[in-house]
Amino acid sequence: WNLRLDVGLQPGTWMPKRFPGWGESGARLPINVDVEFTTTPSPTRESLVGPKDQTFVLNIISKTSTFVSESGQQVVTYADSG
């Protein structure tokens, strides 16, 4: 699978109150990453994802992505996780 991550401020969310200045430009950060969904149970729980018995390991196929910021080209590195 190719996932497209679209990072940015969503109207009405709590981010501006908790992190002043975050996302004020309104810009979005699109990042593509190739992944494999598995049936291997996750060793950890993430409350935003759901119950541990329904959380599975996600294998990252493309270990890096790039994007351009005001600092130039940036590289994001991923790790497999539950």
N, C-alpha and C positions, 0 to 999 in steps of 0.2 A: 504494500500500500504506500502511496505517497500522500503524506499529510501536509497540509498547508497551515502553518501557524500564523495567525493574524493578531499580533500583539498591539494593543493600543487602549486608550481610555474609552470605556463604554459610558454613554450618558446615563446619569442617575446612579452610578456606582459609588462606593465609599472611598476609592483610591485617592481622590483629591484631598479629602479631609485628613486621611492618615499620612499621606506623603505629599505635602504641599509642593507644587511645581511639576509633579509627575504628569506627563502627557498633555501639558498645557498647549502645545503646538497643534494638537489634533492629528499629528502624523500617525500613520500605521506602520508597523514593521512586519512585512510578510516574509516568512521563512519556510522553505520546503524541506522535508525530511522523509526519507524512505524508511519504513518500519515493517515489522512482521508481528502480527498478533499471535500469541501462543495460547495453549491450553494449560500451561504450567502455572500452578498456583503461585501467587506472589508471597515472598517470605515476610513482607511488611504490609501494613494497612495504611491507607490514605483516606482520611475522612471525607475529602471532597469527591473521591471516586466512588466509594460505596463500601459495603461490608467486606471484610477480609476474605471470606469464603467465595466472594464474587469478583475478586481482584486478581488479575493474571499478569504475568511477565510480558513486557513489551520489548522485543529485540530491535535495536537500532541498526539498520543496514548501512545507511550513509552516516558516517560518524561525525561529519562536519558540514556546516553550511556557512555561507558568507553573506554579508550585507554591507552596504555603504552608509556610513554615518558622517557627521561633521568632522570626525577624526580620521576619515578615510575608510578603506576596506577593513572590515572586522571579520574574525572567524569565530564561530560558535562550535564548541565540541560537545557531543552528546555521549551519554553512557546508558547501557541497558538498565532497566529498572522495573519495578513491579507496579 
